[in-house]
């Protein structure tokens, strides 16, 4: 049986989607789940993660220091079994070009069953407190949706 893949998407792939990828990989490892977790950005420039992203993830014992931003491609979208975006604009951009993917593209907070403030705003250019707040939103949404992710991917 092929390994199921989840793809997190944000704008630059240097903060939000990387934090989501790192945290879900950690959870999957702790639960011995056989899933592949990755991330990409709509406008990734091959940059390293922000200093704030690295600092927050280091506190979680997650090392992203060897990562660089990865551009979202059709191939990545098609390979993914589930695509979770950080904002509605990311979801709309994907579905504009690939409407056939509508059954597997969701905002992370939407997938987690939240009903308001469904966008996780970009912390880029803000202070560490803003990054920490965004990470807590990401972490909370992944925790709330973890069982649903596992079920959706058939990875249990």
C-alpha positions as CSV (number, residue, x, y, z in Angstrom):
1,X,0.0,0.0,0.0
2,X,1.5,3.4,-1.0
3,X,2.4,5.9,1.7
4,X,-0.2,8.7,1.9
5,X,1.0,12.3,1.6
6,X,-0.2,15.5,3.2
7,X,1.0,18.8,1.8
8,X,0.9,22.1,3.7
9,X,0.8,25.3,1.6
10,X,1.4,29.0,2.4
11,X,2.8,31.9,0.5
12,X,6.6,31.7,0.9
13,X,7.2,28.3,2.6
14,X,9.5,29.9,5.2
15,X,7.2,30.0,8.2
16,X,3.7,28.7,8.5
17,X,3.7,25.7,6.2
18,X,7.1,24.7,7.4
19,X,6.0,24.9,11.1
20,X,2.9,22.8,10.2
21,X,5.1,20.3,8.4
22,X,7.5,20.0,11.2
23,X,4.9,19.6,13.9
24,X,2.8,17.0,12.0
25,X,6.0,15.0,11.2
26,X,6.8,15.0,14.9
27,X,3.2,13.8,15.8
28,X,3.3,11.2,13.0
29,X,6.6,9.8,14.3
30,X,5.3,9.7,17.9
31,X,2.2,7.8,16.7
32,X,4.2,5.5,14.3
33,X,2.1,6.7,11.4
34,X,3.3,5.9,7.9
35,X,2.5,9.2,6.2
36,X,4.7,11.6,4.2
37,X,4.4,15.2,5.3
38,X,5.7,18.1,3.2
39,X,5.1,21.7,2.5
40,X,5.5,24.3,-0.3
41,X,4.8,27.9,-1.1
42,X,2.8,29.7,-3.8
43,X,5.7,32.1,-4.2
44,X,8.7,30.2,-2.7
45,X,12.1,31.8,-3.5
46,X,14.3,29.0,-2.2
47,X,15.0,31.0,1.0
48,X,15.9,29.4,4.3
49,X,13.3,29.4,7.1
50,X,13.0,32.7,9.0
51,X,15.1,33.1,12.2
52,X,11.9,33.2,14.2
53,X,10.6,29.9,12.6
54,X,13.9,28.2,13.4
55,X,13.8,29.5,17.0
56,X,10.2,28.3,17.6
57,X,10.8,24.9,16.1
58,X,14.0,24.4,18.0
59,X,12.0,24.8,21.2
60,X,9.9,21.8,20.0
61,X,13.0,19.8,19.2
62,X,12.3,20.1,15.5
63,X,15.2,21.0,13.3
64,X,14.4,22.8,10.1
65,X,17.9,24.4,9.6
66,X,18.7,22.4,6.5
67,X,15.4,23.3,4.7
68,X,14.8,25.8,2.0
69,X,11.5,27.1,0.6
70,X,10.0,24.9,-2.1
71,X,7.8,26.2,-4.9
72,X,4.3,24.6,-5.2
73,X,4.0,22.6,-8.4
74,X,1.3,20.7,-10.1
75,X,3.2,17.5,-9.4
76,X,3.3,18.2,-5.7
77,X,-0.4,18.9,-5.7
78,X,-1.3,15.8,-7.7
79,X,1.0,13.5,-5.5
80,X,-0.7,14.8,-2.3
81,X,-3.6,13.0,-0.9
82,X,-4.5,16.0,1.3
83,X,-3.6,19.6,0.8
84,X,-4.0,22.0,3.8
85,X,-3.5,25.7,3.2
86,X,-3.0,28.5,5.7
87,X,-5.4,31.0,4.1
88,X,-8.4,31.1,1.8
89,X,-6.4,33.0,-0.9
90,X,-4.0,30.0,-1.1
91,X,-6.9,27.5,-1.4
92,X,-8.6,29.7,-4.1
93,X,-5.4,30.0,-6.1
94,X,-4.9,26.3,-6.1
95,X,-8.5,25.6,-7.1
96,X,-8.5,28.2,-9.8
97,X,-5.8,26.3,-11.7
98,X,-6.8,22.8,-10.5
99,X,-10.5,22.7,-9.8
100,X,-10.4,18.9,-10.0
101,X,-8.6,18.9,-6.6
102,X,-11.5,20.4,-4.7
103,X,-12.1,17.2,-2.7
104,X,-8.6,17.3,-1.2
105,X,-7.8,21.0,-0.7
106,X,-8.9,22.7,2.6
107,X,-7.7,25.4,4.9
108,X,-6.1,23.9,7.9
109,X,-8.5,25.6,10.4
110,X,-11.4,24.6,8.2
111,X,-10.3,21.0,8.2
112,X,-10.0,21.2,11.9
113,X,-13.7,22.1,12.2
114,X,-13.1,25.7,13.3
115,X,-15.9,28.1,12.3
116,X,-14.3,31.6,12.6
117,X,-11.0,33.3,11.9
118,X,-10.1,30.5,9.5
119,X,-7.1,32.2,8.0
120,X,-3.7,31.8,9.7
121,X,-2.1,35.2,9.0
122,X,1.4,35.5,7.7
123,X,3.8,36.4,10.5
124,X,6.6,37.4,8.1
125,X,8.2,40.7,9.1
126,X,6.6,40.6,12.5
127,X,8.2,40.0,15.9
128,X,8.7,36.6,17.6
129,X,5.4,37.0,19.6
130,X,3.4,37.1,16.4
131,X,5.3,34.0,15.1
132,X,4.6,32.2,18.4
133,X,0.9,33.1,18.1
134,X,0.7,31.7,14.6
135,X,2.5,28.6,15.6
136,X,0.0,28.0,18.5
137,X,-2.8,28.4,15.9
138,X,-1.2,25.8,13.6
139,X,-0.4,23.4,16.5
140,X,-4.0,23.7,17.9
141,X,-5.5,23.1,14.5
142,X,-3.3,20.1,13.8
143,X,-4.2,18.6,17.3
144,X,-7.9,19.2,16.7
145,X,-7.8,17.6,13.2
146,X,-5.2,14.9,13.9
147,X,-7.7,12.0,14.0
148,X,-9.5,13.4,11.0
149,X,-6.2,13.7,9.1
150,X,-5.4,10.1,9.9
151,X,-8.8,8.9,8.9
152,X,-8.8,11.0,5.7
153,X,-5.5,9.5,4.7
154,X,-6.4,6.0,5.8
155,X,-3.1,5.9,7.7
156,X,-4.4,4.3,10.9
